[in-house]
């Protein structure tokens, strides 16, 4: 654990990930750096942390798809630095564009 609600994870791929938690949300720093297996591991961790706090999270695959969408947008230069980190909400992202892209990525499994 780095700070009060910030964790530094050692992933199976030998990469490190920083995840900061706030009320019902998790921010994954530099989300564009991670392959799908890393994203699944990070999202599983987020769901487990939410469960400890009594928060019912989304499916790991839905969270992973949103994280992939953020990473793709960042690599394509869309939304500048706001897409660099993935802000994952336990209840889903209220923005229509994010919800749509996340659903597409989840369905096709990128």
Backbone as ProteinMPNN parsed JSONL, in Angstrom:
{"seq_chain_A": "XXXXXXXXXXXXXXXXXXXXXXXXXXXXXXXXXXXXXXXXXXXXXXXXXXXXXXXXXXXXXXXXXXXXXXXXXXXXXXXXXXXXXXXXXXXXXXXXXXXXXXXXXXXXXX", "coords_chain_A": {"N_chain_A": [[0.838, -1.176, 0.0], [0.632, 2.171, -0.904], [-0.272, 4.84, -0.185], [-2.953, 6.062, 1.936], [-5.273, 5.08, 0.558], [-4.119, 4.131, -1.731], [-2.586, 1.803, -3.761], [0.258, -0.138, -4.649], [0.691, -2.449, -6.999], [2.215, -5.6, -7.619], [2.397, -7.167, -10.511], [1.661, -10.283, -12.23], [3.072, -10.299, -14.573], [5.417, -9.119, -13.995], [5.305, -6.388, -14.051], [4.538, -3.222, -12.534], [1.727, -1.739, -10.964], [-0.206, 1.12, -10.18], [-2.889, 1.803, -8.153], [-5.441, 3.873, -7.166], [-7.879, 4.356, -4.756], [-11.11, 5.741, -4.317], [-14.293, 6.86, -3.096], [-16.201, 4.33, -4.15], [-14.823, 4.157, -6.549], [-11.962, 3.561, -8.673], [-8.759, 4.559, -9.601], [-6.591, 3.882, -12.141], [-3.328, 4.291, -12.706], [-1.574, 5.381, -15.598], [-2.802, 3.628, -17.554], [-2.574, 2.731, -20.17], [-0.321, 1.233, -20.439], [-0.655, -1.459, -19.986], [-1.149, -4.907, -20.769], [-3.82, -7.139, -21.754], [-4.002, -9.303, -19.898], [-2.768, -8.175, -17.677], [-4.53, -6.045, -17.179], [-6.845, -7.48, -16.472], [-5.99, -8.643, -14.085], [-5.539, -6.364, -12.5], [-8.14, -5.296, -12.416], [-9.53, -7.338, -11.144], [-8.368, -7.159, -8.634], [-9.328, -4.593, -7.919], [-12.104, -5.085, -7.734], [-12.116, -6.903, -5.589], [-11.178, -5.272, -3.516], [-13.262, -3.392, -3.398], [-15.301, -5.126, -2.608], [-14.495, -5.751, 0.007], [-15.185, -3.403, 1.218], [-17.852, -3.464, 1.094], [-18.971, -2.722, -1.291], [-20.652, -3.313, -4.239], [-19.19, -4.309, -7.091], [-18.664, -3.971, -10.692], [-18.571, -6.449, -13.352], [-15.448, -8.118, -13.788], [-14.671, -8.227, -16.424], [-16.086, -6.144, -17.617], [-14.964, -3.93, -16.314], [-12.336, -4.25, -17.188], [-12.656, -3.863, -19.916], [-13.389, -1.164, -19.987], [-11.025, -0.063, -19.04], [-9.313, -0.815, -21.112], [-10.44, 0.726, -23.152], [-9.834, 3.329, -22.29], [-7.01, 3.196, -22.471], [-6.695, 2.737, -25.236], [-7.804, 5.088, -26.313], [-5.94, 6.926, -25.293], [-3.546, 6.109, -26.581], [-4.259, 6.705, -29.182], [-4.3, 9.389, -29.102], [-6.547, 10.693, -28.266], [-8.566, 12.755, -26.248], [-6.458, 13.659, -24.745], [-4.476, 14.033, -21.815], [-6.431, 13.194, -20.078], [-7.245, 10.662, -20.696], [-5.151, 9.088, -20.031], [-4.975, 7.909, -17.465], [-7.09, 5.44, -16.064], [-10.273, 5.904, -14.879], [-12.162, 4.057, -13.013], [-15.411, 3.258, -12.251], [-17.373, 1.708, -9.775], [-20.072, 1.389, -10.247], [-20.312, 1.823, -12.958], [-19.586, 3.891, -15.819], [-21.03, 7.044, -16.24], [-20.963, 8.488, -18.594], [-22.076, 8.532, -21.881], [-20.561, 7.961, -24.242], [-18.278, 6.633, -23.204], [-19.494, 4.432, -21.966], [-20.622, 3.184, -24.227], [-18.345, 2.55, -25.863], [-16.979, 0.921, -24.059], [-18.798, -1.22, -23.835], [-18.712, -2.232, -26.456], [-16.01, -3.054, -26.657], [-15.956, -4.93, -24.6], [-17.728, -6.816, -25.618], [-16.485, -7.729, -28.017], [-14.071, -8.478, -27.043], [-11.382, -7.323, -26.923]], "CA_chain_A": [[0.0, 0.0, 0.0], [1.461, 3.361, -1.017], [-0.881, 5.847, 0.688], [-4.102, 5.533, 2.651], [-6.109, 4.296, -0.354], [-3.367, 3.927, -2.961], [-1.838, 0.551, -3.709], [1.196, -0.468, -5.71], [0.558, -3.888, -7.225], [3.207, -6.337, -8.4], [1.611, -8.036, -11.379], [2.269, -11.55, -12.654], [3.953, -10.016, -15.717], [6.549, -8.385, -13.427], [5.068, -4.952, -14.123], [3.918, -2.655, -11.332], [0.56, -0.903, -11.256], [-0.663, 1.946, -9.072], [-4.349, 1.935, -8.141], [-5.896, 4.75, -6.089], [-9.31, 4.173, -4.511], [-11.934, 6.75, -3.658], [-15.631, 6.322, -2.843], [-16.8, 3.596, -5.259], [-14.063, 4.323, -7.793], [-10.544, 3.228, -8.644], [-7.999, 5.197, -10.678], [-5.414, 3.109, -12.522], [-2.356, 5.202, -13.314], [-0.915, 4.973, -16.846], [-3.497, 2.4, -17.941], [-2.2, 2.334, -21.525], [0.882, 0.394, -20.38], [-0.939, -2.833, -19.583], [-1.764, -5.891, -21.66], [-5.113, -7.609, -21.254], [-3.823, -10.131, -18.701], [-2.493, -7.237, -16.586], [-5.772, -5.328, -16.886], [-7.732, -8.393, -15.749], [-5.453, -8.791, -12.73], [-5.795, -5.094, -11.815], [-9.585, -5.161, -12.212], [-9.888, -8.317, -10.113], [-7.948, -6.54, -7.373], [-10.269, -3.502, -7.621], [-13.365, -5.683, -7.282], [-11.891, -7.473, -4.261], [-11.099, -4.15, -2.568], [-14.621, -2.876, -3.247], [-16.074, -6.111, -1.844], [-14.103, -5.58, 1.413], [-15.869, -2.203, 1.708], [-19.288, -3.656, 0.92], [-19.391, -2.118, -2.557], [-20.83, -4.31, -5.296], [-18.558, -3.817, -8.306], [-19.053, -4.518, -11.986], [-17.798, -7.639, -13.695], [-14.042, -7.86, -14.093], [-14.56, -8.02, -17.87], [-16.59, -4.802, -17.899], [-13.923, -3.004, -15.855], [-11.176, -4.405, -18.077], [-13.005, -3.241, -21.195], [-13.287, 0.293, -19.815], [-9.6, 0.25, -18.942], [-8.789, -0.94, -22.478], [-10.935, 1.886, -23.9], [-9.003, 4.472, -21.89], [-5.682, 3.002, -23.05], [-6.796, 2.918, -26.683], [-7.981, 6.535, -26.546], [-4.666, 7.606, -25.017], [-2.594, 5.785, -27.653], [-4.723, 7.38, -30.398], [-4.216, 10.83, -28.885], [-7.876, 11.233, -27.988], [-8.847, 13.256, -24.904], [-5.229, 14.081, -24.075], [-4.036, 13.39, -20.58], [-7.555, 12.65, -19.305], [-7.398, 9.233, -20.984], [-3.925, 8.405, -19.593], [-5.346, 7.102, -16.306], [-8.461, 4.937, -16.15], [-11.124, 6.113, -13.711], [-13.146, 2.988, -13.047], [-16.466, 3.396, -11.253], [-18.008, 0.434, -9.442], [-21.41, 1.363, -10.844], [-20.257, 2.097, -14.392], [-19.338, 5.277, -16.188], [-22.28, 7.657, -16.696], [-20.808, 9.118, -19.906], [-22.601, 7.66, -22.929], [-19.492, 7.52, -25.125], [-17.46, 5.643, -22.493], [-20.322, 3.23, -21.815], [-20.758, 2.541, -25.534], [-17.064, 1.962, -26.261], [-16.719, -0.176, -23.13], [-19.663, -2.338, -24.222], [-18.184, -2.805, -27.699], [-14.763, -3.77, -26.357], [-16.305, -6.111, -23.794], [-18.393, -7.795, -26.488], [-15.557, -8.364, -28.964], [-12.942, -9.033, -26.274], [-10.054, -6.817, -27.322]], "C_chain_A": [[0.885, 1.242, 0.0], [0.974, 4.459, -0.082], [-2.085, 5.226, 1.352], [-4.977, 4.642, 1.776], [-5.436, 4.089, -1.703], [-2.484, 2.698, -2.8], [-0.891, 0.447, -4.893], [1.175, -1.989, -5.852], [1.748, -4.433, -8.0], [2.432, -7.362, -9.208], [2.375, -9.29, -11.765], [3.263, -11.359, -13.789], [5.22, -9.282, -15.296], [6.453, -6.877, -13.623], [4.489, -4.518, -12.779], [2.756, -1.779, -11.774], [0.193, -0.129, -9.999], [-2.157, 2.156, -9.214], [-4.735, 2.758, -6.916], [-7.411, 4.622, -5.969], [-9.913, 5.408, -3.866], [-13.319, 6.13, -3.534], [-16.22, 5.654, -4.097], [-16.076, 3.726, -6.582], [-12.61, 3.907, -7.576], [-9.871, 3.888, -9.839], [-6.744, 4.374, -10.916], [-4.484, 4.038, -13.28], [-1.75, 4.576, -14.568], [-1.487, 3.671, -17.406], [-3.107, 1.887, -19.324], [-1.002, 1.381, -21.553], [0.598, -1.096, -20.251], [-1.611, -3.662, -20.665], [-3.043, -6.407, -21.004], [-4.973, -8.427, -19.967], [-3.538, -9.254, -17.477], [-3.765, -6.499, -16.173], [-6.745, -6.205, -16.102], [-7.284, -8.559, -14.294], [-5.731, -7.527, -11.902], [-7.281, -4.962, -11.476], [-10.113, -6.165, -11.187], [-9.539, -7.76, -8.735], [-8.931, -5.438, -6.963], [-11.587, -4.062, -7.084], [-13.234, -6.28, -5.881], [-11.827, -6.38, -3.193], [-12.481, -3.548, -2.334], [-15.464, -3.824, -2.39], [-15.755, -6.007, -0.349], [-14.838, -4.4, 2.05], [-17.381, -2.299, 1.539], [-19.843, -3.025, -0.349], [-19.486, -3.218, -3.6], [-20.271, -3.723, -6.593], [-19.153, -4.422, -9.559], [-18.265, -5.796, -12.244], [-16.368, -7.221, -14.026], [-13.893, -7.546, -15.582], [-15.07, -6.646, -18.287], [-15.559, -3.751, -17.487], [-12.719, -3.041, -16.786], [-11.441, -3.742, -19.418], [-12.931, -1.722, -21.093], [-11.829, 0.726, -19.737], [-8.936, 0.182, -20.314], [-9.213, 0.26, -23.326], [-10.116, 3.133, -23.57], [-7.622, 4.378, -22.541], [-5.666, 3.228, -24.551], [-6.937, 4.398, -27.022], [-6.675, 7.284, -26.329], [-3.664, 7.362, -26.147], [-2.964, 6.459, -28.97], [-4.68, 8.903, -30.271], [-5.557, 11.491, -28.612], [-7.995, 11.62, -26.515], [-7.602, 13.565, -24.091], [-4.912, 13.302, -22.816], [-5.194, 12.811, -19.767], [-7.791, 11.173, -19.592], [-6.181, 8.421, -20.546], [-4.196, 7.447, -18.428], [-6.796, 6.657, -16.469], [-9.172, 5.182, -14.828], [-12.264, 5.105, -13.795], [-14.144, 3.164, -11.907], [-17.125, 2.042, -11.03], [-19.36, 0.298, -10.121], [-21.438, 1.609, -12.332], [-20.077, 3.575, -14.651], [-20.612, 5.886, -16.746], [-22.181, 8.3, -18.089], [-21.183, 8.118, -21.002], [-21.5, 7.114, -23.827], [-18.658, 6.427, -24.472], [-18.228, 4.338, -22.334], [-20.44, 2.456, -23.121], [-19.463, 1.837, -25.937], [-16.71, 0.785, -25.36], [-17.534, -1.41, -23.489], [-19.157, -3.029, -25.482], [-16.93, -3.619, -27.423], [-15.033, -5.025, -25.541], [-16.899, -7.203, -24.665], [-17.415, -8.504, -27.412], [-14.295, -8.88, -28.3], [-11.565, -8.608, -26.73], [-9.132, -6.857, -26.123]], "O_chain_A": [[1.794, 1.35, 0.822], [1.747, 4.956, 0.737], [-2.24, 4.005, 1.344], [-5.38, 3.562, 2.205], [-6.114, 3.891, -2.711], [-1.736, 2.572, -1.83], [-1.205, 0.89, -5.999], [1.586, -2.718, -4.949], [2.231, -3.793, -8.933], [1.878, -8.312, -8.654], [3.598, -9.345, -11.638], [4.188, -12.155, -13.953], [6.01, -8.868, -16.144], [7.426, -6.162, -13.384], [4.014, -5.339, -11.995], [2.803, -1.154, -12.833], [0.271, -0.656, -8.889], [-2.639, 2.621, -10.246], [-4.41, 2.401, -5.784], [-8.136, 4.761, -6.954], [-9.314, 6.034, -2.992], [-13.484, 4.952, -3.85], [-16.686, 6.345, -5.004], [-16.65, 3.438, -7.633], [-12.103, 3.904, -6.454], [-10.361, 3.787, -10.964], [-5.931, 4.188, -10.01], [-4.815, 4.514, -14.366], [-1.451, 3.382, -14.591], [-0.747, 2.73, -17.695], [-3.298, 0.706, -19.612], [-0.71, 0.788, -22.591], [1.509, -1.913, -20.391], [-2.505, -3.199, -21.374], [-3.304, -6.133, -19.833], [-5.763, -8.248, -19.039], [-4.005, -9.547, -16.377], [-4.05, -6.343, -14.985], [-7.397, -5.73, -15.173], [-8.114, -8.607, -13.386], [-6.115, -7.62, -10.736], [-7.632, -4.559, -10.368], [-11.046, -5.86, -10.445], [-10.32, -7.876, -7.79], [-9.323, -5.356, -5.799], [-12.119, -3.564, -6.092], [-14.157, -6.168, -5.074], [-12.359, -6.546, -2.095], [-12.834, -3.228, -1.199], [-16.246, -3.379, -1.549], [-16.652, -6.159, 0.48], [-15.085, -4.387, 3.255], [-18.106, -1.341, 1.806], [-21.051, -2.818, -0.466], [-18.532, -3.963, -3.823], [-20.814, -2.756, -7.128], [-20.036, -5.278, -9.495], [-17.401, -6.176, -11.454], [-16.123, -6.105, -14.486], [-13.084, -6.699, -15.961], [-14.534, -6.047, -19.22], [-15.312, -2.796, -18.223], [-12.153, -2.003, -17.131], [-10.545, -3.124, -19.993], [-12.458, -1.063, -22.019], [-11.444, 1.752, -20.298], [-8.096, 1.019, -20.643], [-8.426, 0.755, -24.133], [-9.751, 3.897, -24.463], [-7.123, 5.357, -23.096], [-4.739, 3.838, -25.083], [-6.261, 4.9, -27.921], [-6.339, 8.182, -27.102], [-3.01, 8.294, -26.614], [-2.089, 6.754, -29.785], [-4.988, 9.619, -31.224], [-5.685, 12.711, -28.715], [-7.559, 10.873, -25.639], [-7.682, 13.719, -22.872], [-5.058, 12.081, -22.759], [-4.964, 12.016, -18.856], [-8.466, 10.497, -18.816], [-6.177, 7.197, -20.674], [-3.704, 6.319, -18.413], [-7.631, 7.418, -16.957], [-8.722, 4.72, -13.78], [-13.213, 5.287, -14.557], [-13.76, 3.214, -10.738], [-17.403, 1.316, -11.984], [-19.746, -0.799, -10.524], [-22.517, 1.604, -12.924], [-20.382, 4.409, -13.799], [-21.223, 5.306, -17.643], [-23.204, 8.619, -18.694], [-20.669, 7.0, -21.039], [-21.5, 5.925, -24.144], [-18.36, 5.412, -25.1], [-17.674, 3.259, -22.543], [-20.369, 1.227, -23.132], [-19.481, 0.664, -26.31], [-16.2, -0.231, -25.833], [-17.017, -2.526, -23.452], [-19.167, -4.257, -25.573], [-16.8, -4.745, -27.902], [-14.411, -6.064, -25.765], [-16.608, -8.384, -24.472], [-17.487, -9.721, -27.586], [-13.531, -9.63, -28.907], [-10.678, -9.444, -26.905], [-7.966, -6.478, -26.228]]}, "name": "protein", "num_of_chains": 1, "seq": "XXXXXXXXXXXXXXXXXXXXXXXXXXXXXXXXXXXXXXXXXXXXXXXXXXXXXXXXXXXXXXXXXXXXXXXXXXXXXXXXXXXXXXXXXXXXXXXXXXXXXXXXXXXXXX"}
